Amino acid sequence: MSRKRLTWLFGILVVMPPTTRYIPFGIDIGGVGFNLPRISMLTCGILAIFTLLYRPQLRLSYSEIGILSLLLLLIFSVAWSIAPQESVRRATDLLFYMMYFFAIVVYFNRKDSLNIFVNVLVIPATTVIAYSILNLIYSSPGWRLAGLISRNGVARDMVAMLPILAFSIYDQNRIQAGVRLILVGLMILFIPLSGSRSGLVALTFTLVLVILVWGNRVKGLSLTSLTAVSVVSLAAMAAGIIISSTVGILPERILRIPVINGEISPEVLGEGRYQVRLAELGTIQSYPLTGIGYGAFFQYSAERFGIGNYRAHSLVTRVWMGAGLPGVLLLLSTGGMVLRNYIRRIILDRSDETLCLSGCLIGLLATTLTGMFNIVIIQPLFYILVGVGSSAVLMSGERNH
């Protein structure tokens, strides 16, 4: 098989986990559950090892080492977990994601990997749109078709892909551009319809940045023009959401956002989410240095706070409660390096890939923004976009170590 064909095959496998997570299938082997995303991640890992055996050239950047180290730390937190069985179950997820991220790193070491990724991204984008349509038909307003991905999960995937698809419209033939334009339009429609508040905030953030980058990089508009276009677009979007919510097209909860209401209270967040937030903060205050073990909060929230079994809904609190202060410092420092890689490549490089990288960066920032309110550490697209950033310097022929 030629190198380019192998890269295409690798690229398709890389987008399988975010695609297959919407397909309800799983088997149990030796007490370990294997659903389609896990099977896809395992396949990616095997192919990554195969490509390294064929061409053993791989050098890890500091940011890539940081991500792998953070996942290892969270996995090893099972050793001091106050709920070992629950931590082992949750850490098993991270083992697959660690293997998956390693495969992503290997993939983006390959020539033309970014361009191929942008092309095959249409596969998970089409899948999430199909899932959204089925939700509207069979599962509205709950958006949890057959117990699968929640409305927040759907919205997170959409905001991760939307800017990449939007920028990939440029310099495509009419059919490819038309398909991407339709997908982007449907995502802008379905995110508010899902009722995801974090998704709506991230969508607003994404659209502003897409307008600014597109106007500056592609159209060469002045700052005044870009500001005017952004304000008009946001005003039209806000008016549409308010009117749609008033007449009952959108869920009423969509406007109960702390940023809008100016407070964090049970009435705004919902009683359950508010109690979870208090429990997260209380747990961190009790175990600031070591945490309680990754995933142990699911059991601890019921035993210590009496609010039932809940998972941490914030990326930072999830890591902090899992691995303590060292985990948070590793998360923040690694995130800073990934962001630096992105910005450095976008500013210094004027190649055709720069616009794609801008879309990936916006998608990562939007996904991370939703991660302040929801669970992104087990979202495949989050790892892909982190992988793009951690490998961004390599794509320009440099290394950051």
CORVENHU-V780110 format. One record per run of one state. SS is the DSSP state (~ for helix, > for strand, _ for the rest). FROM is the first residue (numbers start at 1). LEN is the number of residues. If there is no record, write none. Layout:
SS|FROM|LEN + SS|FROM|LEN
This chain:
_|1|2 + ~|3|12 + _|15|1 + ~|16|5 + _|21|5 + >|26|4 + _|30|2 + >|32|4 + ~|36|19 + _|55|7 + ~|62|19 + _|81|3 + ~|84|24 + _|108|5 + ~|113|26 + _|139|6 + ~|145|3 + _|148|3 + ~|151|18 + _|169|5 + ~|174|21 + _|195|2 + ~|197|23 + _|220|3 + ~|223|24 + _|247|5 + ~|252|4 + _|256|2 + ~|258|4 + _|262|4 + ~|266|4 + _|270|1 + ~|271|16 + _|287|10 + ~|297|9 + _|306|9 + ~|315|34 + _|349|4 + ~|353|18 + _|371|9 + ~|380|11 + _|391|1 + ~|392|4 + _|396|6
